[in-house]
Amino acid sequence: MTEQEFNSIVVDIDYYNHRICTPSWIIEERVNRFVDLTYVVAGKAEYTIDGVCHTVRAGDLICVQKGCRESAVAVPDDLMDCYSINAYIYDLAGREMKLPFRTVSHIGVRQDIIALYQELNAAWLVRDPGYMAKARAIFMLILQRYYQLICHSGYQRSYDKRIKKVLQHVIDHYFEPLTVAEMAQMVNLSPLYFGNFFKQETGQTFRQYLTLIRLNQAESMLNSGMYKVKEVAVECGFSDIYYFSKVFKEHFGVNPSEVLKSPKPHGISS
């Protein structure tokens, strides 16, 4: 699945449950009419999916696609605690899609994901007006986190607090002439140490990250059809329109003017 395809996902939740298994818990063999997504936070269980047996444990994500044959039983001396969602997955045109996850993926017990499930659990049980829309939104956040962990395993989101401060500052002030020296001073580090530390944490130099944020904002502005190329360059912190056009094409594969001429959002991605 491409990044663009994943970004087109639409979800419809059929069933949700925070399941704490009993010794007699069982899923009778069935052919799923939905995608069954289960995140194990403690204990074990024995799943059989399309004839293949899996012993799942804490930190495992089980993804049983629609049409697969599934059954499961508890492990009585180590009962499973899990979050389970049965859902339908579509693209923007309403066509059914498969999630890009293996049957069993070990992602670890992650507090950020558990916090999202707890929020989903509250929405599902309290049922305030509009709760289904909220539940779908939270499920989308959960899927996005799974996508990062499974399909982009090198991606890091938990940065040092000093780097987090700089990243947020860049997002808020990308249009300003930001420098390594200024960012280093902001977090009380030497420019040389900061530069190495930033790359170690993010995998990019500070200049690369700043340029990425500026280019993504530029793409959004061009897609709106409300700005000229020169206006976009200036608003996004590029003082040289020719340099802007060069790096934009290197990153997106098209010239800024081509995005302007497109009758609808270009849908380009890095």
C-alpha positions as MATLAB code, in Angstrom:
seq = 'MTEQEFNSIVVDIDYYNHRICTPSWIIEERVNRFVDLTYVVAGKAEYTIDGVCHTVRAGDLICVQKGCRESAVAVPDDLMDCYSINAYIYDLAGREMKLPFRTVSHIGVRQDIIALYQELNAAWLVRDPGYMAKARAIFMLILQRYYQLICHSGYQRSYDKRIKKVLQHVIDHYFEPLTVAEMAQMVNLSPLYFGNFFKQETGQTFRQYLTLIRLNQAESMLNSGMYKVKEVAVECGFSDIYYFSKVFKEHFGVNPSEVLKSPKPHGISS';
ca = [
       0.000    0.000    0.000;
       1.341    3.407   -0.962;
       1.352    6.449    1.305;
      -1.330    8.040   -0.868;
      -3.523    4.938   -0.622;
      -3.185    4.819    3.151;
      -4.056    8.502    3.398;
      -7.318    7.791    1.541;
      -8.584    5.293    4.145;
     -12.122    5.709    5.517;
     -13.304    3.546    8.435;
     -16.648    2.294    9.722;
     -16.606    0.591   13.144;
     -18.924   -2.405   13.497;
     -17.849   -3.484   17.004;
     -15.426   -2.400   19.721;
     -14.491   -4.076   23.005;
     -11.849   -3.826   25.706;
     -11.626   -7.545   26.299;
     -10.263   -9.143   29.459;
     -10.525  -12.829   28.684;
     -11.944  -15.492   30.953;
     -10.544  -19.058   30.957;
     -13.479  -20.154   28.782;
     -13.157  -17.326   26.233;
     -13.291  -18.528   22.653;
     -13.864  -17.302   19.113;
     -15.713  -20.050   17.272;
     -14.322  -20.590   13.780;
     -15.763  -18.023   11.402;
     -15.115  -16.326    8.090;
     -14.821  -12.643    8.865;
     -17.158  -10.186    7.158;
     -15.010   -7.330    8.511;
     -11.393   -6.563    9.423;
     -10.663   -7.793   12.962;
      -7.904   -5.744   14.600;
      -6.800   -6.783   18.103;
      -4.035   -5.201   20.203;
      -2.771   -7.363   23.081;
      -1.580   -5.450   26.152;
      -1.158   -8.383   28.566;
      -1.364  -12.174   28.649;
      -1.587  -14.661   25.785;
      -4.077  -16.362   23.456;
      -4.002  -18.966   20.707;
      -5.307  -17.795   17.321;
      -5.766  -19.878   14.180;
      -6.037  -17.769   11.036;
      -6.494  -19.429    7.647;
      -5.186  -22.667    9.150;
      -2.027  -21.145   10.662;
      -1.638  -21.188   14.478;
      -0.316  -18.093   16.272;
       0.453  -17.704   19.973;
      -0.059  -13.991   20.570;
       1.233  -12.105   23.599;
       1.585   -8.627   25.051;
       2.634   -6.097   22.420;
       1.243   -8.061   19.450;
      -1.169   -6.600   16.917;
      -3.393   -9.180   15.210;
      -4.858   -8.123   11.869;
      -7.365  -10.552   10.365;
      -8.509   -9.271    6.994;
     -12.055   -9.569    5.697;
     -12.691  -13.005    4.230;
     -10.102  -14.785    6.382;
     -11.032  -17.763    8.526;
     -10.425  -17.105   12.233;
     -10.746  -18.890   15.571;
      -9.158  -18.339   18.972;
      -8.988  -19.713   22.521;
      -7.703  -18.374   25.831;
      -4.502  -19.479   27.547;
      -5.996  -20.133   31.020;
      -2.823  -19.579   33.038;
      -2.026  -16.258   31.285;
      -5.302  -14.625   30.278;
      -5.251  -12.046   27.520;
      -6.108   -8.362   28.023;
      -6.703   -6.703   24.661;
      -8.513   -4.057   22.661;
     -10.511   -5.387   19.723;
     -12.139   -3.543   16.814;
     -14.179   -5.025   13.974;
     -14.335   -2.515   11.151;
     -14.895   -1.976    7.467;
     -12.092   -0.211    5.582;
     -12.790    1.771    2.408;
     -11.037    4.216    0.134;
     -12.475    7.630   -0.695;
     -14.444    6.134   -3.596;
     -16.157    3.626   -1.281;
     -14.169    0.601   -2.430;
     -13.161   -1.914    0.229;
      -9.464   -1.988    1.122;
      -7.109   -4.251    3.049;
      -4.903   -2.851    5.775;
      -1.140   -3.024    5.043;
      -0.331   -5.066    8.160;
       0.899   -8.625    8.614;
      -1.361  -11.119   10.387;
       0.696  -10.702   13.583;
       3.060   -7.767   14.168;
       4.947   -7.192   17.409;
       4.955   -3.464   18.161;
       5.365   -3.588   21.940;
       3.122   -2.309   24.719;
       2.943    1.424   23.966;
       1.371    3.899   26.326;
       0.452    6.357   23.563;
      -1.613    3.678   21.814;
      -3.198    2.509   25.078;
      -4.167    6.128   25.804;
      -5.932    6.324   22.434;
      -7.830    3.105   23.155;
      -8.836    4.449   26.563;
     -10.201    7.544   24.846;
     -12.052    5.347   22.363;
     -13.387    3.242   25.237;
     -14.791    6.344   26.963;
     -16.435    7.594   23.767;
     -17.951    4.162   23.096;
     -19.373    3.753   26.600;
     -20.556    7.312   27.341;
     -22.138    7.801   23.887;
     -22.346   11.562   23.842;
     -23.984   13.159   20.765;
     -21.747   12.459   17.775;
     -19.866    9.679   19.576;
     -19.555    7.488   16.471;
     -17.811   10.274   14.559;
     -15.440   10.695   17.510;
     -14.849    6.929   17.709;
     -13.982    6.769   13.998;
     -11.593    9.702   14.384;
      -9.797    8.042   17.293;
      -9.611    4.748   15.373;
      -8.007    6.615   12.474;
      -5.350    7.947   14.875;
      -4.741    4.399   16.093;
      -4.379    3.114   12.518;
      -1.996    5.945   11.680;
       0.194    5.010   14.660;
       0.191    1.343   13.611;
       1.133    2.414   10.087;
       4.113    4.383   11.410;
       5.326    1.523   13.589;
       4.826   -1.315   11.090;
       5.316    0.227    7.658;
       7.828    2.921    8.651;
       9.707    1.197   11.450;
      12.583    3.693   11.297;
      10.248    6.563   12.090;
      10.747    8.123   15.521;
       8.188   10.285   17.267;
       9.451   10.359   20.866;
      12.103   13.057   20.712;
      14.184   14.650   23.426;
      12.256   17.566   24.932;
      14.787   20.068   23.576;
      14.343   18.750   20.050;
      10.548   18.780   20.487;
      10.789   22.466   21.402;
      12.770   23.204   18.238;
      10.433   21.165   16.007;
       7.409   23.069   17.294;
       9.226   26.379   16.868;
       9.951   25.507   13.229;
       6.292   24.648   12.611;
       5.223   27.968   14.130;
       7.948   30.116   12.506;
       8.987   28.291    9.278;
       8.561   31.532    7.281;
      11.271   33.287    9.310;
      15.044   33.105    8.544;
      15.769   30.457   11.185;
      19.372   29.384   11.800;
      21.144   26.558   13.587;
      22.812   29.090   15.910;
      19.438   30.539   16.960;
      17.927   27.121   17.600;
      20.996   26.001   19.554;
      20.786   29.109   21.729;
      17.079   28.491   22.343;
      17.842   25.111   23.951;
      21.159   26.116   25.556;
      23.421   23.987   23.365;
      26.458   24.845   21.248;
      25.681   25.059   17.501;
      27.972   22.111   16.718;
      26.479   19.874   19.406;
      22.942   20.931   18.496;
      23.474   20.149   14.805;
      24.727   16.643   15.553;
      22.070   16.061   18.212;
      19.238   17.206   15.907;
      20.342   14.814   13.152;
      20.758   11.966   15.636;
      17.183   12.484   16.901;
      15.382   13.173   13.597;
      17.564   11.567   10.920;
      17.767   14.924    9.130;
      19.855   18.042    9.414;
      18.113   21.113   10.783;
      18.216   22.714    7.333;
      16.649   19.638    5.726;
      13.818   19.608    8.269;
      13.155   23.332    7.879;
      13.080   22.999    4.090;
      10.688   20.015    4.336;
       8.207   21.991    6.455;
       8.434   24.960    4.094;
       7.906   22.777    1.012;
       4.891   20.990    2.519;
       3.304   24.340    3.355;
       4.117   25.607   -0.132;
       2.394   22.586   -1.700;
      -0.743   23.248    0.377;
      -0.802   26.915   -0.647;
      -0.304   26.111   -4.335;
      -3.047   23.474   -4.243;
      -5.464   26.098   -2.916;
      -5.139   28.014   -6.193;
      -5.208   31.306   -4.288;
      -1.536   32.302   -4.552;
       1.048   32.966   -7.223;
       4.300   31.000   -7.160;
       6.280   34.064   -6.077;
       3.839   34.767   -3.234;
       4.093   31.177   -2.034;
       7.888   31.272   -2.081;
       8.001   34.441    0.029;
       5.282   33.302    2.463;
       7.137   30.035    3.043;
      10.505   31.607    3.779;
      12.224   31.310    0.390;
      13.869   34.596   -0.611;
      14.941   33.251   -4.033;
      12.097   32.058   -6.269;
      14.491   30.150   -8.549;
      15.932   28.212   -5.618;
      12.382   27.564   -4.387;
      11.351   26.143   -7.771;
      14.485   23.972   -7.886;
      14.053   22.375   -4.454;
      10.277   22.033   -4.945;
      10.789   20.009   -8.136;
      13.551   17.926   -6.514;
      11.208   17.027   -3.655;
       7.847   16.614   -5.413;
       8.899   15.817   -8.979;
       6.922   18.682  -10.534;
       7.397   22.430  -10.863;
       5.350   24.737   -8.597;
       3.655   26.174  -11.686;
       2.412   22.703  -12.646;
       0.627   22.397   -9.309;
      -1.023   25.769   -9.896;
      -2.308   24.625  -13.298;
      -3.775   21.420  -11.886;
      -7.614   21.657  -11.728;
      -7.685   19.990   -8.302;
      -5.199   19.094   -5.517;
      -2.221   17.386   -7.089;
      -1.937   14.619   -4.497;
       1.842   14.590   -4.795;
       3.922   13.223   -1.967;
       7.551   12.632   -1.186;
];
